[in-house]
Amino acid sequence: MPTEHRPRPSEEDEPPLDKDEFAAVYGQNYRPLLGYALWRCHSPDDAADVVAETFAIAWRRADDLPPGDETRLWLYGAARRVLANHRRGERRHAIKTAMLRDELAVLPTASSDTPGLRYPAPRRGRQPGEPAPDRTYRRRRAGPAAQAEDDGRLSHRGVQEGRLRKLL
């Protein structure tokens, strides 16, 4: 069903709604829209998000807002579409979560009957003696100290390799 839109204002015309007029539309329609969203959503947080998104759409499309009492009907229509998008997002999230849960369920787990199965611990930073990821960048940034480390004279924070072996 095609909707009838007001023509976009030209530069010399006034915008369809200024901030004060939009604030009046917001004040008149916030509570009814919030009630509608609370009735249709599972949580108050989701309802607040729906109302916020609906008014953001109304602000962006202020030239499409009909005058008078039809404004609230337009806002309800926008809120209905925002709710539909929200439900689609929830469905996608639930499907992807179930897929991930199923995928993780088939992975082996470490237990007492499989003593050799261990997952490597996550590493943080560079291990002693491990080359830097980008030596040319480090040489430019740090100068001679980084060059000495890359040449093997120093390995970890300025400690000589032989001394580091004795400490470990």
C-alpha positions as CSV (number, residue, x, y, z in Angstrom):
1,M,0.0,0.0,0.0
2,P,1.7,3.2,-1.1
3,T,1.9,5.9,1.5
4,E,1.6,9.6,0.7
5,H,4.6,11.6,1.7
6,R,4.9,15.3,2.0
7,P,7.4,16.8,-0.5
8,R,10.9,17.5,0.8
9,P,11.2,21.2,1.7
10,S,13.4,23.3,-0.5
11,E,16.3,25.3,1.0
12,E,14.2,28.4,1.5
13,D,11.4,26.5,3.2
14,E,11.5,25.7,6.9
15,P,12.4,22.2,7.9
16,P,9.3,20.0,8.6
17,L,10.1,19.8,12.4
18,D,12.5,21.8,14.4
19,K,13.8,20.7,17.8
20,D,11.0,22.1,19.8
21,E,8.3,20.6,17.6
22,F,10.1,17.2,17.7
23,A,10.3,17.5,21.5
24,A,6.6,18.0,21.6
25,V,6.0,15.0,19.4
26,Y,8.3,13.0,21.7
27,G,6.6,14.2,24.9
28,Q,3.1,13.3,23.5
29,N,4.1,9.9,22.2
30,Y,6.8,8.5,24.4
31,R,4.6,6.9,27.1
32,P,2.1,5.2,24.7
33,L,5.0,3.9,22.5
34,L,6.9,2.6,25.6
35,G,3.7,0.8,26.8
36,Y,3.4,-0.7,23.3
37,A,7.0,-1.8,23.3
38,L,6.8,-3.2,26.9
39,W,3.7,-5.2,25.9
40,R,5.6,-6.7,22.9
41,C,9.1,-7.2,24.3
42,H,10.5,-9.7,26.7
43,S,12.5,-7.2,28.8
44,P,12.2,-3.6,29.7
45,D,15.7,-3.0,28.3
46,D,14.6,-4.3,24.9
47,A,11.5,-2.1,25.1
48,A,13.6,1.0,25.8
49,D,15.9,0.2,22.9
50,V,12.9,-0.2,20.6
51,V,11.5,3.2,21.6
52,A,14.8,4.9,21.3
53,E,15.3,3.4,17.8
54,T,11.8,4.4,16.8
55,F,12.4,8.0,17.8
56,A,15.8,8.0,16.1
57,I,14.0,6.9,12.9
58,A,11.4,9.6,13.4
59,W,14.1,12.2,13.7
60,R,16.0,11.1,10.6
61,R,12.7,10.9,8.6
62,A,11.1,14.0,10.1
63,D,9.9,15.1,6.7
64,D,7.9,11.9,6.4
65,L,6.0,12.4,9.7
66,P,2.4,13.1,9.0
67,P,0.7,16.0,10.8
68,G,-1.6,15.8,13.7
69,D,-2.9,12.6,15.3
70,E,-1.5,10.5,12.4
71,T,2.0,11.0,13.9
72,R,1.3,8.5,16.6
73,L,0.1,5.9,14.1
74,W,3.2,6.5,12.0
75,L,5.3,6.0,15.1
76,Y,3.5,2.7,16.0
77,G,4.2,1.5,12.4
78,A,7.9,2.4,12.8
79,A,8.0,0.7,16.2
80,R,6.3,-2.5,14.7
81,R,9.1,-2.7,12.1
82,V,11.8,-2.1,14.7
83,L,10.3,-4.9,16.8
84,A,10.3,-7.2,13.8
85,N,14.0,-6.4,13.2
86,H,14.7,-7.0,16.9
87,R,13.0,-10.4,16.8
88,R,14.9,-11.4,13.7
89,G,18.2,-10.4,15.4
90,E,17.2,-12.5,18.5
91,R,16.4,-15.5,16.3
92,R,19.8,-15.2,14.5
93,H,21.5,-14.9,17.8
94,A,19.7,-18.0,19.2
95,I,20.6,-20.0,16.1
96,K,24.2,-19.0,16.1
97,T,24.5,-19.7,19.9
98,A,23.0,-23.2,19.4
99,M,25.4,-23.9,16.5
100,L,28.3,-22.8,18.6
101,R,27.1,-24.9,21.6
102,D,26.7,-28.0,19.3
103,E,30.2,-27.4,17.9
104,L,31.7,-27.1,21.4
105,A,29.9,-30.2,22.6
106,V,31.8,-32.4,20.2
107,L,35.3,-31.1,21.1
108,P,37.3,-33.4,23.5
109,T,37.5,-32.2,27.0
110,A,40.3,-32.7,29.5
111,S,39.4,-35.3,32.1
112,S,41.1,-37.8,34.4
113,D,40.6,-40.7,31.9
114,T,42.6,-38.8,29.2
115,P,45.7,-37.7,31.0
116,G,47.7,-36.8,27.9
117,L,45.0,-34.4,26.6
118,R,45.9,-30.9,27.5
119,Y,45.1,-27.5,26.0
120,P,48.0,-25.1,25.7
121,A,47.8,-22.2,28.0
122,P,47.3,-18.9,26.2
123,R,50.6,-17.0,25.8
124,R,51.1,-13.4,26.7
125,G,53.8,-11.4,25.1
126,R,57.1,-12.7,23.7
127,Q,59.0,-15.5,25.2
128,P,62.8,-15.1,25.8
129,G,64.7,-15.7,22.6
130,E,61.6,-15.4,20.4
131,P,62.2,-12.9,17.5
132,A,60.2,-9.7,17.5
133,P,57.3,-9.7,15.0
134,D,58.6,-6.7,13.1
135,R,62.3,-6.2,13.5
136,T,62.7,-3.2,11.2
137,Y,60.1,-1.3,13.1
138,R,61.7,-2.1,16.4
139,R,65.2,-1.1,15.1
140,R,63.9,2.2,14.0
141,R,62.0,2.8,17.3
142,A,64.6,1.5,19.8
143,G,67.9,2.0,18.0
144,P,71.1,0.2,19.0
145,A,69.5,-1.8,21.9
146,A,67.0,-3.5,19.7
147,Q,69.7,-4.2,17.1
148,A,71.9,-5.8,19.8
149,E,69.0,-8.0,20.9
150,D,68.2,-9.0,17.3
151,D,71.9,-9.9,16.8
152,G,71.7,-12.3,19.7
153,R,73.9,-10.4,22.2
154,L,70.9,-9.7,24.4
155,S,67.8,-11.8,24.6
156,H,65.4,-10.6,27.3
157,R,65.3,-7.1,28.7
158,G,68.9,-6.5,28.3
159,V,70.1,-9.6,30.1
160,Q,72.9,-11.5,28.3
161,E,72.0,-14.9,27.0
162,G,74.5,-16.9,29.0
163,R,73.4,-15.2,32.2
164,L,69.8,-15.8,31.4
165,R,70.4,-19.5,30.9
166,K,72.1,-19.7,34.3
167,L,69.1,-17.9,35.9
168,L,66.6,-20.3,34.4
